[in-house]
Amino acid sequence: MWSVSSLLPPDVGLELEDAKQILRESVRAHRRDRSARERREKSERIADHAKDLLDGVRCVATYASRPTEPDTAPLMELLHDSGISILLPMLGPGLSRDWARYCPGDSLEVRAPGRPPDPLGPGLGADALAEADLIFAPALSVDLAGTRLGQGGGWYDRALRNARADAKVFAIVFDDEISDEPLPVAEHDRPVDGVLTPNSWWLI
């Protein structure tokens, strides 16, 4: 059975970023092998589990998923139907961090290669993340200590500096992307507070 833990490279003197990149490529390849039907069904189950996290929540920061990621459209529909304000990340001037409000059905646009789709804006500034009571972050994998393997740009690790101290950050992954073994971690990597998968959610 495929698992992230089985892909962790042996300690053979690899540079940290090289080890991370090996994992990223493996997880991305596995995601490409998922059928559209499986991804759709699992994404709907993720949204179902997210209902448990919304008590007292007025604003959520999440993201528009890329084609092979867990689809966040059902999650955003749930948030909208629950009367919760949605913030999505977007590129600001000079590739700076920014956030914009979003409602399902609004336009999304890929503005730079490798970036997720961005809302049209207007941008609210990097510190708008402080409005969010709950944050859903993308990930390729996460371990039991909350170490998140991102796409490699470090965007979220920097952006999360503007999150409120009481705002919980959940990584969204498929269940087989949970690593039982520690993932490679850099000094600047920001651990998440919880994990949301098709089967469950939990706090670290």
Protein Blocks (a to p, Z undefined) as FASTA:
>chain_A
ZZfklmpccdehiafklmmmmmmmmmmmmmmmpcfklmmmmmmmmmmmmmmmmgoiabdc
dddddfklccfklmmmmmmmnopacddddddehhiacdddddehiacddfbghiacddeb
jcebjklmmmpmbdcdddfbdcfkopacdehnommmmmmmmpcfklccdddddfklpcfb
dcdddfklccdfbdcdfkbccdZZ
